Amino acid sequence: MSASDDTPRKLDFKYKIGKVRQTPPVLKDPRTGLEYIELKARQNERVYGVTKFVGHYKEEKKLGQGTFGEVYRGIHLETQRQVAMKRIIVKAENDLFPITAQREITILRRLDHKNVIKLIEMVYDTPPNANKDTTSVPQAQPAKSFYMILPYMVADLSGILHNPRIELQMRDIKNMMLQLLEGINYIHCKKFMHRDIKAANILIDHKGVLKIADFGLARNYYGAPPNLKYPGGAGLDAKYTSVVVTRWYRAPELVLGDKNYTTAVDMWGVGCVFAEFFEKKPILQGASDIDQGHVIFKLVGTPDEEEWPLAKYLPGSELTRTSYPSTLSERFGKYLDGTGLDLLSKLLALDPYKRLTAMAASKHQFFSQDPLPTETLNLPCEESHEADIKRYKQELNQSMTQQPPPAPQGHILEKSTTPGVPQLVQLPRGPKADRTPLSGPSEEKNVLPRISKYAPPVDR
């Protein structure tokens, strides 16, 4: 043994200690109960709250594209939290920032509640995937756009209701309704109308907290805020457009052309969502604006002058000349008892001044009787969005038709040309099947293949 072998060797470490990048801790506001993360001030930012993608955000997946623009799922690099990046479309012909996006950004910056989606910041940059083009052909530099950075939510209510693997109990429904009413009441007391309440705009995070989203049609109102009896008023001589809210969730006063409507238009949408919990689909699916009025009156009945005195003064009052009886109890009596039907009927009251406000609805007896609402909403850890509904329907059709599972890898399915003879299954390493026709007539209808020992028997 040489002297060199006695010298101790320097150990080779597989992992080297270096500078560890720590993520900021999650803090909680004792006043509002909201969680937040404090970040250091960024350098070289001209406008507060507006940044760029490079060094701050990383794209993971493109979620969708439509008339509104593009939505990406990404990562906030400083906190390693998932975010949704919503691109704002700016039309080239006028090159003006959309008024709906301006309203949405302004309103979201002024709202701070656990049941309302939070706008993290804005990004002004080229699309996240603009630098991924590896072709050698030079291309024009893509134009910059504005992006809204929002927290990423694992599910929305429309996707949950259509997911066949999620079964909601009455305790869960009461929990979500109370969260929805709390968020709506906060929005109304802040002097805003959402004007697009529907299941797809109600998001749920991984902790079971409900978030009201999509304020593209929201606006402020000038009247008094709502109370336990009356909704928030439109204001003196204030006229708003009646072409708001998705048609199936549109309140009857909007269908009849009212322009002096109140915050009660949002409460009609809450009632539609409440009923949708049980039928798993929108309950008032009108084919047109006029048909929507007929569909509403077929459910809750045509109003008389005592039930809705001001209906005769609206532009579309001719719809009130119909004579439909109410079918609400017959349709939802199999899901709800008398107390639940009372809450649903008051949320779907035709007269907006007799419709429950969010403040009054949250105090309804329905939420204080058994089964009581769950304290925390626990849903399966599965993403359920409106975009997944098509996949859920395909899974349902496959289960109803009882289609056999696909053949394992390595098996070959061959179609026989003879009617009435089943397909032959051939293994990859087995001997080739002898397809020499049997002795007999040469007509194709009488030709039968010889049965391989690897194939199932055939009844002749």
Secondary structure, DSSP 8 states (H G I E B T S, - for coil): --HHHHS------SS-----------EE-TTT--EE------SS-SSTTEE-STTTEEEEEEEEEETTEEEEEEEETTTTEEEEEEEE---TTT----HHHHHHHHHHHH---TTB----EEEEES-TTGGG---SS-------EEEEEEE--SEEHHHHHH-TT----HHHHHHHHHHHHHHHHHHHHTTEE-----GGGEEE-TTS-EEE---TT-EE--S----SSS-----TT----S--S-GGG--HHHHTT-SS--THHHHHHHHHHHHHHHHSS-S---SSHHHHHHHHHHHH----TTT-GGGGGSTTGGGGG------HHHHHTTT--HHHHHHHHHHT-SSTTTS--HHHHTTSGGGTSSS---SS----S--B-GGGHHHHHHHHHHHHHT------TT-EEE--SSTT---EEE-TTS--------SS---GGG------TTS-----
